[in-house]
Structures are given as C-alpha cells and as structure tokens.
Amino acid sequence: MEIFPAGNRPSRRASSDWFTGTVWQDPIVEAPDPARLRALRVSFEPSARTAWHTHPLGQTLYVTEGVGLVGLRGQAPRVIRAGDTVWIPPQEEHWHGAAPDTGMAHIAMQEARDGSVANWLEHVCEDDYGAAPKA
C-alpha cells in the first residue's frame, strides 16, 4: 500500500501541445503494472480545453465543478455540469473543456495500454468549440 498525503504532489500546468488555454492537472493515481488505472483532477479556466484525442481503452470523466463541454468528431459539443459522468469508448475522437464563460474541473480516469493512455491529435478549432449550445 502507498498513501500520497494531500498537497504532497504539486499541481502542474498542462502542456500547450495538448491543451488550449490555462489548464491545471493534479495527479490522483498512476497505478503500477499490472494495474492500468491512471487518474487526474483537471481544472480548466473558461474557454480552456483539450486537443482532439483518443484513449486506447476509453475514458471516464466525472465533473466535480462548474460547466463544461465535451465534443465528438462531427458532432456539436454537449454541455456537462458538476455531478455528470461521461464515458468515452476506446478510440473515439473527442475533446473536453470549460464553457466559454465558466471554469470546469473533472476527474479524468483512463487505463494504460502498453504504457500509453492517450493519442493526441490537433487542437480544437474555434468553429468546433463555438458550435456548442449555450451552457
């Protein structure tokens, strides 16, 4: 067993290679092999979001604060709110982030396959982000 005391692992700013806007990540768990679970608390400032990406074994998001958006390739983004859970199947191209005027935080849970949890693609263009319904 291993206990990670609160505040013992620093927040880190998410890479601009994979995120638009200001996004902070706080580690929850990166379980050692043979376990595959990886989880982070991710906090998005208004309008901040991920790039398009996929996960080899899918992803679960649990929204803890605020209002956000989640988008699938070829579809208008959908509004998500605190308390919502989102399941994204393996290899489905998607993005997620905060609404234009409201921050959002979620717990992102995914499993690693051969050490990889995500395949990052291009940034979400303003037209795709702006196609969202009003939060």
Salt bridges, closest charged atoms under 4 A:
GLU30 OE2 - ARG38 NE 3.87
GLU65 OE2 - ARG41 NH2 2.46
GLU93 OE1 - ARG73 NE 2.53
GLU111 OE2 - ARG36 NE 3.51
GLU122 OE2 - ARG73 NH1 2.67
GLU126 OE2 - ARG49 NH2 2.62
